[in-house]
Amino acid sequence: MKKIAIIGGGKMGTALAAKLKKEFSIQIVGRDSKMKPCDIVILAIKPQDFESLELNLQNELLISIMAGVNLKKLAEKTCAKKIVRSMPNLPLRVGAGFTGWISKNVKEKKLVKDIFSMFGEEIELKNEDAINAITALSGSGPAYFFYLCELMTEQACHFGFSKKDAEKIASNTLLGAAELVRNKTESFADLRASVSSKKGTTEAALNYFIRSNFAKLFKDGINRAKARSEKLNK
Ligand SMILES: NC(=O)c1ccc[n+]([C@@H]2O[C@H](COP(=O)([O-])OP(=O)(O)OC[C@H]3O[C@@H](n4cnc5c(N)ncnc54)[C@H](OP(=O)(O)O)[C@@H]3O)[C@@H](O)[C@H]2O)c1
């Protein structure tokens, strides 16, 4: 059984450990504990803590999930030869994560894919720039969805529903729609059209969103997340 050391036992580190312990021998390395010999090291600390981390890797495969730390910095700081830089997202906690990754000198790509598949779906990215895009899309994406949940809840409260009912309405509506997306045989636009009849209620809302240029606002927001990721990488 391969041995994995997870450095950083916070939100992501513990979520990773919960899934990985089914197939690997896992140790979580905290601030004051010493890492035991292992095959794979997963870096799950905050980028600001990485600066003061002392790590001298030899043949271990290094997998980083840290935002904003590029392959060059990872190699310089840890001496690792085989490196995977990845961007997972929070739904990995429930096995519905999405991870984009890129590697350097890694032959064990099947092992890497198998590891990320334990948390949901994964894609290997073509170049390191794509990490910035994936950070803005799938890394931050769950927060965009949670924001929509909050707004729908607020509006339901405004219509007179209790907070509890308002949350029930928002979460079930969005989860129901997400289920349709999961099983979809049509395009997103066709799904949207199937809820919007001519001159109907949904069309009234959607036409307002379109006229108000919601699309530009939303895409501009994603662009800002990408620009922030690029800046952090410098
Ligand atoms: N949260 C997300 O949705 C998400 C998504 C994708 C990627 N990430 C990345 O995942 C990483 C971890 O995020 P998180 O949300 O799990 O952060 P977190 O909850 O703050 O966890 C970080 C953990 O690392 C520990 N730590 C700090 N320095 C250490 C050291 N030198 N040795 C061992 N452990 C150390 C911290 O201990 P203390 O409590 O003592 O400080 C803390 O338990 C970040 O780099 C982030 O960019 C997060």
The ligand as an ORCA input file, in Angstrom:
! r2SCAN-3c Opt
* xyz 0 1
  N     -10.619     25.818      0.673
  C     -10.775     25.646     -0.635
  O     -11.892     25.666     -1.193
  C      -9.568     25.364     -1.508
  C      -9.752     24.986     -2.860
  C      -8.619     24.694     -3.627
  C      -7.350     24.798     -3.089
  N      -7.205     25.197     -1.798
  C      -5.839     25.301     -1.241
  O      -5.715     24.385     -0.201
  C      -4.754     24.877      0.739
  C      -5.282     24.675      2.150
  O      -6.503     25.377      2.278
  P      -7.465     25.134      3.537
  O      -8.717     25.859      3.195
  O      -7.488     23.678      3.882
  O      -6.647     25.932      4.683
  P      -6.697     25.711      6.265
  O      -8.027     25.153      6.679
  O      -6.220     26.985      6.881
  O      -5.610     24.571      6.522
  C      -4.225     24.760      6.469
  C      -3.619     23.886      7.537
  O      -2.208     23.845      7.375
  C      -1.602     23.897      8.678
  N      -0.215     24.335      8.568
  C       0.271     25.579      8.380
  N       1.610     25.557      8.290
  C       1.989     24.279      8.421
  C       3.246     23.616      8.423
  N       4.399     24.288      8.262
  N       3.267     22.278      8.555
  C       2.122     21.575      8.712
  N       0.892     22.147      8.742
  C       0.832     23.484      8.595
  C      -2.493     24.877      9.416
  O      -2.290     24.781     10.800
  P      -2.710     26.014     11.757
  O      -4.187     25.871     11.978
  O      -1.887     25.760     12.977
  O      -2.357     27.275     11.044
  C      -3.885     24.385      8.964
  O      -4.322     23.287      9.736
  C      -4.491     26.339      0.386
  O      -3.205     26.479     -0.185
  C      -5.540     26.679     -0.645
  O      -5.030     27.546     -1.636
  C      -8.275     25.465     -0.984
*
